Amino acid sequence: MTSSTEYGSHSWELLVTVDHQHEEVQKEFVLRVTGDLHIGGVMLKLVEQIKIPQDWSDYALWWEQKKCWLLKTHWTLDKCGVQADAKLFFTTQHKMLRLRLPNMKTVRLKVSFSSVVFKAVSDICKILNIRRSEELSLLKQSEDALKKKKKKDKNSKEPVTEDILNLCDSPVSSGLSGSPGLYSKTMTPTYDPVSGTPASSTITWFSDSPLTEQNCSILALSHPNCSPETLAEMYQPRTLADKAKLNAGWLDSSRSLMEQGILEDDQLLLRFKYYTFFDLNPKYDAVRINQIYEQARWAILLEEIDCTEEEMLIFAALQAYHVSKLSLSSEAQDSTCESEVDEVEAALSNLEVTLEGGNTSNILEDITDIPKLADNLRLVRPRKLSLKAIKPYWFVFKDTSVSYFKNKESAQGEPIEKLNLKGCEVVPDVNVAAKKFGIKLLIPVADGMNEVYLRCENENQYARWMAACVLASKGKTMADSSYHPEVHKILSFLKMKNWTMSPQAVSDPESIDMKPECFVSLRYTKKYKPKQLAARILEAHQNVSQMTLVEAKLRFIQAWQSLPEFGLSYYIVRFKGSKKDDVLGVSYNRLIRIDIATGDPITTWRFSNMKQWNVNWEIRQVAIEFDQNVFIAFTCLSADCKIIHEYIGGYIFLSTRSKDQNETLDEDLFHKLTGGQE
């Protein structure tokens, strides 16, 4: 027996389990402590008692019942709230994690299980040489996808062996000095801007890191597609509710992996969560561009985003007979001429997406004469008229409004109607082969959305009016500097769609050494025979055949960004006062309320009009206030409301980025905008 005077009347026993690999040494230790002993002192006592000579610097105390790390070593046990009934684990902070990248490759690397996810993702991206880590996050695979995988594994006669790229030689915590999160203009280019391969000047850097030149190629270059059979076995969302399930598993960026129940060697998905791809540069971003391209490619193949048949063929042509062939060809490794670099950089300038409303100086345009458009267009109102009653009018586009008149002569008087496009949804209604150039406008009104179609005569007219509508929906006029690049982007996409039948291009589709059905979604493999698909893809390929490898990927990303559903993450919600469920679409610049049965947009709210938002954590309700005394409140049914709260705050945080920033990201601001009280 030990006398109470030896330890003091306030001492008590604390049980600590040590996570170590020495089988001959016990794992459970009992320490006699007092409430005023600090955490660092507990760890020191423990190590002295273990008596194993090893490096314990990565170890920390994990409190199992409270699901939290005790990382503040100067705090006392009393301050932490640790008492005799506490179960503490002395374990490593860095553990192995398997990550499924957007290109469906799995990497295995050491990740901090004690840092918040935002910091852990930043460290992971340093290892993988991906800049702008704030655009990515970690996602748990949806339950439906896991069920399909288990069913596939059960039916498979052969054991499934996954090809895993092991990057565990170097712990992520050390980071890589060669891959900063931002870059300066004097920074050495890391990649060839045409082929995406590591530049010769950086090969020595790769050899000193776990990301060797070979491993870099796995991440920066595309590889042959999977078979249609494999595609059929993968989970594909069929409805909006299915799509909502895909976004339910985002991890909380303000908490650590361990706090969210992630265990060592678990598999998570590393994905681009925020669709604002800022400051893309082929000289530094080969891995990043390839992974964005791959995320877009799989979203289209698995029909996570809808596109027309014409658009599907463009995507197939870009990925199948261009990206795949160039990636496999040694010609892609050749050095480039300066004109090609300029083409790629010109394409990049069109790719950069910024969150509207983030920079108030853009709203006050320094211009006296705002341009206007005036033209003969045709108007269709599906809800009031039959589709045959298409009437021509004289349209005038000025500021952010469209007015239409009976004819050009009456344009000096009062218009028949004036449509304010600020906050509206703009959807392309185009079929280039059929010479159909339509713009679908969904204009917010008191009881929902007013649907209006504008029909243009040709590509050039469509590009000018479409660009004006897109800018007006964001509250910008044609005087904005982004108007002409937007027109150019629309025209370049139409040009890709505009192909004609070339006898020499499709004379021998059988000579193609790739299966065309690998490059389109299952819907089209069921609709067409392989020979028909090959011929149609080759027709589309004529307009993209002259592109370099990186430019083809950038064009693919650009085409993906042009789709109406691009960047929308869906959640099933119940609005306050409503008796039925709706779908909420969260985008980089707006929220959209969507009818769950029909898929039609009901109302749109733009972030630029948002005054404030908050969460009632007790009833898990998100409340948002917009301009003009508009209030909305909803509870999230398909995911935790913290995920939507973080999405809104995350997009607003990303809008604060600027190219002039050479300093690191303001992580505190991110957590302030996304963390809430939790």
Disulfide bonds with the S-S distance in Angstrom:
none
